[in-house]
């Protein structure tokens, strides 16, 4: 009900009416780095399904923080994952938060953002910030809903991925997620 309420309040900021499945969370966090010096960032935590998996898989010495623009979801994530560092802000300010952690570039960025609901200029602004915040060998993960691929904004996002990253791969469809989804794995 929380997702549905937030979706009704602002469908452009909340792209789903349900929490992501454990299958999606497992896939999108599959390659979390184990190096203690690594930096992992999550954009758009929702209620913390991905956050929980990241905390389970990462090295406890690594740097990890979340940017969640919705105050309700930031609070929900903090309740679910009290060990997570959560900032209530937009991903367009990612470099600012990296600098607060004395880091210039991160290793991995996991996105729970509703890319297909964003306008083209916001997609580009976010991806420019993300790409500029990543190490040369960094990885970016984002999911997309299968039905959303019919939207022009989803096609635009896919083209932007190709212009911002040297290697973009698409996972198999996760049918157990509602709605069905897949993950983009992008290498800098």
C-alpha positions, 0 to 999 in steps of 0.5 A: 500500500505504501508504494501505491500511495506514493505512486498516486501522490507522484507517479513521476518520482515513484515508478512502481506500485509494489516493492521489488521482488527478492529475485530482482534484488538478488540479480541487481546486487549480484556483483557487489564488490568485496574489496574493503576500499570499494565505494557503492552507491544506491540511487532510489532505495524505495523501501530498502529491498536492494539496500538490504541485499547490498549490506549483506553482500558488501565488505563491511569496510567499504563505503556505501550510501543511498540517495533517496529523494522521497522522504517517506521512502528514505525513512522506510529504508532507514527503518529496514536498514538502520546501518545504511547511510541515507541522504534525502536528495536527488542522484543529480547531486551524487558527486557532492555526497561522494566528496563528503565521504572523501571519494572522487569516484565510486566502483558500483552504482545500483539504481532503483530509479523509475527511468521511463517516467523521467523526462529526457533532460533529467535522464541525461542529467542523471546519467552524466552525473552517474558516469562522471562519478564512476571509476574507469572500470566501474559498473552501473546497474538499473532495472526496467519494466518489460511493459515500459519498453513500449514508452519513448522515454524507455527507448531514449534511456536505452540510447543514452546508456549506449552513449554513456557506457562502453558496454551495456548488457541486458539480463534475462526477464525476471518473471517473478517480479510484478511487473516483469523486469530485467536489469541493465549492466553497464560498464564504464 
